[in-house]
Amino acid sequence: MEAREVLERVEVAEEAAEGREQFGRHAAVLVSILAALLAIATLAGNRAATEALLAQQKASDAWNEFQANSLKRHVNEGEAAILRTLAAGGPGAAVAEQRAADLDDAVATKYRPSQDSLQHKAEDLEHERDLAESRHRNFQVAEAAFQLAIVLASISIVARALPLLLGGVGLGLLGIILLLNAFALAVPLPV
């Protein structure tokens, strides 16, 4: 074998080694980017879960207050009717009628309007909860895509397998789409 052939083979081997090294560097950069995106999806998902819990708690509180007002309204309406019935034509009819009118006034000015606003508030909070839960589901699916992408890209470094790296890139892109969708909720995921 001539010296020239040996030098050519050494050059080819050096180029191959440099190509493997460059492949590893690109894959490592991809893994780092995917890990950062995974962290963002995880933090945002945790925040969405917290928002869903808080909205549910606030909605429950609003419904409880709605029920309490409903009970007070029915008690006042019943008490007013009883006062009118028992005092009708009797010596205390005027006082009973005044007391019944006060109860009717409380129902009309306090409990009925409060119930209407509480019902709307509770329904709005339930809607907020549903949106937060939907975001949380989207973030979870994005997290899974990023995790799988990291695994494939990491294995590709060891195996020097381009198809695995491309699979990691594909799952990473899917994760990015899911992450953006979780923030925008353009396409809701099925439950």
Backbone hydrogen bonds, N-H to C=O, Kabsch-Sander energy under -0.5 kcal/mol:
donor,donor_aa,acceptor,acceptor_aa,energy
6,V,2,E,-1.8
7,L,3,A,-2.5
8,E,4,R,-2.2
9,R,5,E,-2.3
10,V,6,V,-2.2
11,E,7,L,-2.4
12,V,8,E,-2.4
13,A,9,R,-2.4
14,E,10,V,-2.4
15,E,11,E,-2.4
16,A,12,V,-2.3
17,A,13,A,-2.4
18,E,14,E,-2.5
19,G,15,E,-2.4
20,R,16,A,-2.3
21,E,17,A,-2.3
22,Q,18,E,-2.6
23,F,19,G,-2.4
24,G,20,R,-2.3
25,R,21,E,-2.1
26,H,22,Q,-2.6
27,A,23,F,-2.5
28,A,24,G,-2.3
29,V,25,R,-2.4
30,L,26,H,-2.3
31,V,27,A,-2.5
32,S,28,A,-2.2
33,I,29,V,-2.4
34,L,30,L,-2.7
35,A,31,V,-2.3
36,A,32,S,-2.0
37,L,33,I,-2.3
38,L,34,L,-2.5
39,A,35,A,-2.2
40,I,36,A,-2.0
41,A,37,L,-2.6
42,T,38,L,-2.6
43,L,39,A,-2.5
44,A,40,I,-2.7
45,G,41,A,-2.3
46,N,42,T,-2.4
47,R,43,L,-2.2
48,A,44,A,-2.4
49,A,45,G,-2.2
50,T,46,N,-2.2
51,E,47,R,-2.6
52,A,48,A,-2.2
53,L,49,A,-2.2
54,L,50,T,-2.6
55,A,51,E,-2.5
56,Q,52,A,-2.2
57,Q,53,L,-2.4
58,K,54,L,-2.6
59,A,55,A,-2.5
60,S,56,Q,-2.5
61,D,57,Q,-2.4
62,A,58,K,-2.4
63,W,59,A,-2.6
64,N,60,S,-2.5
65,E,61,D,-2.4
66,F,62,A,-2.3
67,Q,63,W,-2.6
68,A,64,N,-2.4
69,N,65,E,-2.6
70,S,66,F,-2.2
71,L,67,Q,-2.5
72,K,68,A,-2.5
73,R,69,N,-2.7
74,H,70,S,-2.5
75,V,71,L,-2.5
76,N,72,K,-2.7
77,E,73,R,-2.7
78,G,74,H,-2.6
79,E,75,V,-2.9
80,A,76,N,-2.5
81,A,77,E,-2.0
82,I,78,G,-2.4
83,L,79,E,-2.7
84,R,80,A,-2.2
85,T,81,A,-2.2
86,L,82,I,-3.0
87,A,83,L,-2.1
88,A,84,R,-0.7
90,G,87,A,-2.0
93,A,90,G,-1.4
96,A,92,G,-2.8
97,E,93,A,-2.7
98,Q,94,A,-2.1
99,R,95,V,-2.6
100,A,96,A,-2.7
101,A,97,E,-2.4
102,D,98,Q,-2.2
103,L,99,R,-2.1
104,D,100,A,-2.5
105,D,101,A,-2.5
106,A,102,D,-2.2
107,V,103,L,-2.1
108,A,104,D,-2.6
109,T,105,D,-3.0
110,K,106,A,-2.0
111,Y,106,A,-1.8
112,R,107,V,-2.5
114,S,110,K,-1.3
115,Q,111,Y,-2.4
116,D,112,R,-2.0
117,S,113,P,-2.2
118,L,114,S,-2.6
119,Q,115,Q,-2.6
120,H,116,D,-2.0
121,K,117,S,-2.5
122,A,118,L,-2.8
123,E,119,Q,-2.3
124,D,120,H,-2.5
125,L,121,K,-2.4
126,E,122,A,-2.1
127,H,123,E,-1.9
128,E,124,D,-2.4
129,R,125,L,-2.4
130,D,126,E,-2.3
131,L,127,H,-2.3
132,A,128,E,-2.5
133,E,129,R,-2.6
134,S,130,D,-2.2
135,R,131,L,-2.6
136,H,132,A,-2.5
137,R,133,E,-2.3
138,N,134,S,-2.2
139,F,135,R,-2.9
140,Q,136,H,-2.3
141,V,137,R,-2.1
142,A,138,N,-2.3
143,E,139,F,-2.6
144,A,140,Q,-2.2
145,A,141,V,-2.2
146,F,142,A,-2.5
147,Q,143,E,-2.7
148,L,144,A,-2.5
149,A,145,A,-2.3
150,I,146,F,-2.4
151,V,147,Q,-2.1
152,L,148,L,-2.5
153,A,149,A,-2.6
154,S,150,I,-2.5
155,I,151,V,-2.5
156,S,152,L,-2.1
157,I,153,A,-1.1
158,V,154,S,-1.3
159,A,155,I,-3.0
160,R,156,S,-1.5
161,A,156,S,-0.9
162,L,160,R,-0.7
165,L,161,A,-1.6
166,L,162,L,-2.8
167,G,163,P,-2.2
168,G,164,L,-2.2
169,V,165,L,-2.3
170,G,166,L,-2.6
171,L,167,G,-2.5
172,G,168,G,-2.3
173,L,169,V,-2.5
174,L,170,G,-2.2
175,G,171,L,-2.5
176,I,172,G,-2.2
177,I,173,L,-2.3
178,L,174,L,-2.6
179,L,175,G,-2.6
180,L,176,I,-2.7
181,N,177,I,-2.4
182,A,178,L,-2.0
183,F,179,L,-1.5
184,A,180,L,-2.3
185,L,181,N,-3.6
